[in-house]
Amino acid sequence: MLIIHILGVLLLACIAYLFKKLSLSGMMVAIVIGVCIALGLGLEGLFVLAAFFISSTFWSSYKKNLKETEIVEKDGRRDGWQVIANGGVAAFCSLLFLLTKEPLWIGGFIGALAAANSDTWSSENGSLSKSSPYHILKRKYVERGTSGAISIQGLWAGVLGAFFIAATGTYLLYEVHFNGILMLILLFTISGLIGNLMDTLFGAVYQVEYRCTICKRTTEQLKHCQRKTVQIKGISFVNNDIVNLACTLTGAASGTIIFVLIS
Ligand SMILES: [Zn+2]
């Protein structure tokens, strides 16, 4: 059966590459992550990963022409670092489950993916928001797509995104009675939101930001208007991938802790 699961992973990764949703490095990392998840959590784990990947890719592509693309560093194709930042922690939890058979690592797995999904749904929907988002540390309204800013539309999408993975993951991976399932879904939704909140706060404080010397816009890009940009905030190596890694690690930690507390 494992061979069939791995073939499924290869097929999905190749389709994502052909449709330009993953770069070559992104495809290779996705295959490694998929195999780790197949080994630890089988077909059910892969379904949860697919629920994250397919729904996030959908929201990233949705109304793409209306989104602000000047600010962010990378294009729509996810590269290897982006895939590690979003799926690496979940793959690691899956391997820990394979080695220990402790159900708390399933909690970490669901928490990590719920956080990644919550963050992707909220940033992709938030950038379509009609009103300007509010920056939690600067305490003012800023340009759409800025890290550390929150909009109502993005917040709701984040709640639904966390819930979507919490529900799919709990249903497929935990065999508990009905009341138990509802409780776990609620708690993993909260884990995902905690991860998303960490992403916003960590991004607001530490994520590197540059300013274009020509058009004076704030950006994550090293070059703008064909000129080198100047750093105005954050730590130089803390890009969006590091922030996403903090998000998924926090989601996994909350999922694990919550699971230990209730069991
Ligand atoms: Zn510029």
Residues whose N, C-alpha, C, O or C-beta is under 5 A from the ligand:
A	BS01	ZN	C212 I214 C215 H224 C225
